[in-house]
Amino acid sequence: MAKTILVIGTFDTKDDELEYLMARIKAQGGNVLSMDVSVLGDPTNPTDISKHDVVGAVGETIDGLIALGEEGEAFEKMSAGAALVTRRLFDEGKFDGMISLGGTMGTDLALDCASVLPIGVPKYIVSTVAGSPLIAADRMAADVQFILWAGGLYGLNPLCKSSLSQAAGAVLGAAKAVEPPSFDRPMIGMTSLGSSCLKYMKPLHAELTKRGYDIAVFHTTGMGGMAFERLAAEGAFACVMDFSQQELVNVLHGSVVSAGADRLTGAGRSGTPQLVAPGASDILDLAGWQEIPARFTDRGFHQHNRLIKNVAFNAEERRENAAAMVERLAEATGPTHFFVLEQGVEEWDREGQAAHDPEGLAAFVEEAKIKLAENDVAHDTLQCHINDPEFVAAVMSKFDAWVADGIVPAGKV
């Protein structure tokens, strides 16, 4: 069957571009469902969902939006309506993928629409600000795709057509090819910073697979943690193993490598059982282009590649990190267990390595123990490094106990 694509945009200002995009989707055998999110003007041709339908979903009228006199406030209401209509149409089986195009206004609205759709539904945003730091990590759906709308601010031209025609092929092709996630087996959500810095994911993956679980491992360099948090908050996982806290300490200390201020809260809000460890919490990630803040210039430094570099935290900062982790875990509504590691939290935190700091590690351990006890958060203190086999054994021992107690569902071998 032909796939139907929901096309969202301001048809008053971008009518030609949207009509071109829809024509390219249809030329490839797809169907189109059009949604107008304009405020001031009207499209040349009627759309399937009018702007009146959109604002009506939140009990507003177009005249009422105009009377506000504030474009930002008016478009926020339009965005809320668009998100509601998008989800309703999807639940009714009206489309197979969505695509939206726009500048900052259109992108802002499209982010809301994409965020209400389940993972696995193709969601594309053609934007003049794709890849921009204007787009906060916590606004993005876990599997949203961006395409830069080069030369697309106003009117059709060869550059614009190149972007739009590729976008048409991308969203329709994705709708045809996608294999929606099936959760026949319980899913474990795990975080890691890669197999050189944090090595536990390979042996844990093998043990969990053997027990009949699917495992999704998220790279904690901003976008990965954002996707992990969103899915954890939605209750997508049977259990989480959140062992890489790089993004949390990044946001605490001003790095742009961030998954948002809500890191380490998603599983707690949804009541998902969570096993937590302070992996990579001893170093601050910085973008390769970012200047090292003056207060960090006397620290150990590691240039990972041209995209990312690291500096080490001192003892006081590591105390702050420990307190912040426990503060978040103390708010959890589901089973929570923290592993305190007395011999290191990432591979560079070993004797002879760049980030090895026994004083800093001791400060973290001491503060963590105090805060965990004060907040009655269950924990174990392990006399090992996070990359040692003993850590994997301790994790699996606690996980198996939770399965035996019915806290985590049994796997399906």
N, C-alpha and C positions, 0 to 999 in steps of 0.2 A: 504494500500500500504506500501511496505517496505520503511523505512526511510534511507536516504543517509547522511553519515557523511563525512565532509571534514577533512582529516587528513593531518596536516602540520608538516614538520620536515626536518632536514638535513639528507637526505637519504644516504649521503656518509659516515658519521660518526656513524649514529644510524640506519642503515639499518635493523639489526636483531630486534631491539626493535620496530621499526615502523611496520615491517612485522608482528610481534607477535600481536601488538595492532590491526592492521587491520584484522588479522585472527580471533581475539576474537570478533570483531564487526560483522564480517560475520557469525561466528558460532551462533550468537544470532539472525540471520535473517536480519541483516542490510546490506546496500550497502555502498561502500567506494568510495570516490573521493580523490585521493592522489595528494599532491602538494609538490614538492621538492624545498627546499630553500637552497641547498648547494651552495658553491662557488667553492671549489677546486676540489672535487671528483665527482664521478657519482654513482648512485644507482645500485644495482645488477640487478633489474628489472625496466623497464621503468615505470615512473609515469604518471598519467593522465595529470598533469600540470608540465612541466619540469622547471628546473631552468632558462633555456633560455626564456621560456614564461614569467616567473616572472620578470626578469630584463628588458625584452623587454617592459613591461608595463610602465616603466619610461624612455624608450629610451636609455637603456644601454645594454652592452653585458658582458658576463662572462669574456672575455679577458680584457675588459675595467676595470672591478672591480679588477681583479688580478693585473693589471698594476698600480692601485692606491697605492699598497704597504702598505695600512693601513687597517687592518681587521675591525676596528670600522667603518670607513667611508664606506667601501665596504658593510658591513652588514646593515648599515642604508639605503643604496640604495635598497638592497634586501628587507628590511622591507617595504619600501615605495611601491615597486612593489607588494609584497605579499598582502598588504592591499588593493591596487587597484583591484587586481585579485579576492581577496576574496569577495569584495563588488559586483563586476561585476557578478561573479558566482551566488551569492545569488539573485541578481536582475533577473537573468535568470532562477531562480527556480531550480538550479542544486543540492542544498543540503539543509538539514533540521537542521543541527547542525555542529559545528566545534570542533575539538580537536587538540591540538598541544602539542608536548613534547620537552623538551630541558633543558639545563643548563641556564646560564645567557644570552648567545646569543639567544638561541631559545625562552626563555621567553620574552626577549626584543621584538623580532619580533612578537611573539604571542599576546602581549598586543596591538600592532598596528592593527593586524587583528581583534581581538575581538572588538576593539573600533569602527570599521566601521559598525558593525552589529546592527540592531535594538534590542531594549529590547524585551525579549521573545524568541529570537533565542538562543538555548542552546550553550554555549561557555565554553569549558573546557580547562584548561592549566595544563598539568602534568609537574611539574617543580622541579628541585633539590633545588630551592630557594623559594618555596611556603611558604608564611607567613613571609618572610624575610623583614627587614626594607629597603633592597635594592629596593623594589618595591614601588615606590611613589604612593600615593593615587590617584593623578590626572592622572595617566597612565591607570587606570583600568576602563573598561566598567562597567556600573551600575549593571549588573547582571552576571559578570564573576565568574566562579567557579574554584578554585585551588585544585589540588591534589598533595600532596608531593610525589615526585618520590624517594622513599627510596631505597638506594643502586643502583641507576640507572645511575651513571655517565658513566659507560662503561660496556657493555655486559649484556646478560640475566643471571638471577640467580633467585632463589625462591623469594627473597624479591622484586626484580624488577617486576617479573611476577605478584605478588600479587597486586602491585600498578597499573600496566597496565591493568590487567583483570578487576579490579574494575572501572577503568576509562572508559574502553570500555562499561561496563554495565551502567555506570552513564550517559554518553553522549547519548547512544542509547535509554536508558530508558527515559531520559528527552525529547528527540525528539519525542518519542511515546506519552508521557503523557502531554506535555506542552499544556496549554491553552493560546495562544497568547493574549496579552492585546487588548481588543476592546474598542475604545473610543466613544461609543454610547452616553455617557453623558460627558459634559465638566468635565475635571479633575482639581482639585485644589491641588497644591503642598504645603505642610505645613511642617515646621520644629519644633521640640521640643526636649527637653532633658529628656523626661520621664514624667510620671504623678505625681511624688512626687515633683520634683523641679519646673516643669512648668505644670500647671493644665488646661490651656485654651483649649487644644486640644479636650477634651471630649465634652464640651458644643458647641464649634465651629463645631465639626464633626456632632453633632446632628442637628444644625441649617442649615448647608450646605447640609446635606443629605435630609432634609425636603424640601429644595429648588430645589432638583433634580441634585445635583452634586456628582461625585465620588471624594473621598479625599484620597490622598496618604501622609502619615505622615512619615517623615524621622528623624531618631535618630541622633542627631548632635554630634557623637563621632568619627568623622573622615570619616569613610566609608559611613555613611549615608549622610553627607553633600556633599561628592564627587559625589554620585549618584544623589542627588538633583540638584547640580550645572550643571552636564552634561545634565540632562533632561531639566532643565530650559533653558539652552543655546540652546538646540535643538527646543525650542518652544513647548514642550510636554504639557504644562499646560495652561489652560485658564486664570489662575491667580495664583500668589504665595502669601502665608502668611508666610513670613520668620521671625519668631518671636524668634528664638534661635540663638544667635551670638557667641556661645561658640567657635566654630572652628575658626572664624575670629580672636578673641582675642588670641587664642592659637598660631596661626601662627605668630601673631605680636610679641609674647613674648617668642618664642623659644620652645614651647611644641611639642612633637612628635605626639600628638593627633590632627592631622591636616587633613583638606580636601583640602589642597593645597593653594597656594598664591592667587588664583582667587576667593576665597569665597566671596559671596555677589556681584557677577558680572554677573552671567549667565543670569538671568532674564533681567537685564539691557541691555545686548548685544543683546538679541533676541527681545526686545521690549515688553516682557510680562508684563502686569500690576502687580505691586508688592506692597503689604502692608508689612511694615517692623517695627519691634520693637526690642529693645535691650535686649531681654531675656538672662539671664545668662552671661551677659557681664561683671559682677563684679568679676568673679572668673576664675582662670587659672586651666585648667585640666592638670594633669600630669599622665603619665603611672605609675602604681603601683610600677614598678621596678625602675623608674626614680628618681634620687636624686633631692631633692628640691634645686633649685639654691640658692646660698648664699644670694642674695638680697631679697629673699622671706622668710627667716627663722624666721623673726620677725612678720609674718602675722598670721591671723586666718587660721586654717587648718581643713580640713574635709577629713576623710578616707571613701570614698564611699564604696569600697570593695577592694579586693586584686588586681583588675585590674586597678583601677583609684582612684586618690585622687585630692584634690583641695586646692589651697591657694587663698587668697583674694588680689585684686589689691588695691593700694593706690590711693589717689585723683589724683595725676599727671598722673598715668597710665590710669586711667579712662578717663581723658581728652584726652589722646592719642587714646584711643579706640573710643571715640565719633567722633573725627576728622577723623579717618580711615573709619568709617562707612559712614559718610556723603560724604567723598571724593569719595567712590565707587558709592554711590547713585547718586551723581551729574553727573556721566557719563552715566546714564541710558538713553536709547532711547525710553522708553515707560513710561506710567503713573506710578508714584511712590509716595507713601505716608508713612511718618514716624510717629510713635507714641512715644512721649516723656512721660515717666512714672515717676512721682514725688514721688511715695511712695514705689518703689522697683521693682526689675527686676527678682527675683526668690524667692523660698520659704524660703531659708536661709537668705534672705535679708529682714527680718522682725525684729522688736524689740524683743530682747532676743535670737535671733538666731545667729549662728556662724559668718555669713558673713554680719551682719547688720552694716552699716557704713554710717550714715547720711551725714558726711562730704564728703565722696567719692561719694555718690549718687548726692549730690548737685553740686559737681564739674562736674560730667558727664552731668547733666541736663543743667547747665550753658553753657558748651562748645558745647553741641549738639545744643542748641538754637542759639548760635552765628553762628556756621558753617552752619546750615540749612538755616538761613536767608541770610548769605553771598552767598550761592550757589543756592538760590531760589528753595529749595526742599520743596515741600508741606508737612505740618506736623500739628499734633494736640498735645497739651500738656494736659495730663490727670492727674487729682488729684486722682490717684488710684494706686494700686499695679497690676502687670501684671497678678496675679492669682485672681483678683477680678472680679465679674460679670460685673462691669462697663467697664472693658477692652473689654470683649467679645461683649458687647452692642455697643461700639464705633467701633469696627472692623466690625461688621455686618452692622452698619449704613453706613459706608463708602463703604463697598462691595455692598450693595443694591443700593446705589446711582450710583455706577459704572455700575451696571447691567441696571438700569433705563436709564442711559445715553448711553448705547450701548458699553461701554468700555470693559465690560466683557459679554460674551454671556449668555443668560438666561439658566437656568438648564432645565432638562427634567424629570419631575415628573412621 
